[in-house]
């Protein structure tokens, strides 16, 4: 994939895909709170960190080298 295409795709992912993913992640946490009750803060932190890393894994190849000149 060309650098120009990767740059455009990465901007699209960050501007449109990231807010959608944040909404889905927060909705998931709200569902977990409703279903199982409030979890300890360290479990919530682990879930949020896991979800924060999980979104980037499918797009690793798109984002690689985008910041280079």
Buried (B, 14 or more C-beta within 10 A) or exposed (E): EEEEEBBEBBEEBEEEBEEEBEEEBEEEBEEBEEEEEEBEEEEBEEBEEEBEEEBEEEBEEBBEEEEEE
